[in-house]
């Protein structure tokens, strides 16, 4: 099943595992808890 959402934080709170795409390419992939804790995800997508 696929869950497509532009709100990265919402998506990562709903699913157990995720792939983050940019321009049709996978740039990050893994367990959602790990992605939420990732400095890269926080900087790029969450504005922290």
N, C-alpha and C positions, 0 to 999 in steps of 0.2 A: 504494500500500500504506500502511496505517496502523499505527503502533506506539504503543500506549497504555500509559503507565507513570506511576505516581505519583511515582517517584523521578526527579526532574528531572535530577540529575547523571548518573545511569545512562543515561537516555534520550538526553541530549545527547552522551554518549560513543559511543553506538551508531549514531546517524543522522547524515546530512550536513546536513540542513535540518530545522527544527522550527517548530511553532506551539505556543505555550503558552496554554492556555485557563484562564479563571476564570469560573465560573458560566455556562458555555456560550459565552463570548465570547473571541475572540482578543485577548490583551493584549500578546503579544510574538511576533515571527515573524522568522526569518532563518536564516542559516547557523549550525549548532550551535557552531562554534568562536567565532563572534562572541557568541552568547548566553552561552556559558560564561565569556567574558571580561567580560561586561556587569556593571557595578556593581549594577544593579537586580536581575539574576538572583541574584548573589551575596548581596545583602542579604535578598531575599525568600525564596529557595528553598534556598540553600546555607548560610545562617547564618554568612557571613563578614563 
